């Protein structure tokens, strides 16, 4: 009788442990999918940034008086030639 009770308790423990491991694996799988979707959305958004913007031609005077951060950004985008 005591052995049956002990076996039943042991079986319950192992079943609950298996369930816990399954839940953990499922949660990790969902987390990975969520992270992947988030990263893909971020890449898509970054690749789209500035694609629809039409840049005009800048004169030498405008480039010389331009804010350095704006000039650097336009140089990085290839809109104006790099200085130095």
Secondary structure, DSSP 4 states (H G I P E B T S, - for coil): -HHHHHHHHHHHHHHHHHHHHHHHHHHHHHHHHHHHHHHHHHHHHHHHTTTTPPPPP--HHHHHHS-HHHHHHHHHHTSSPPP-
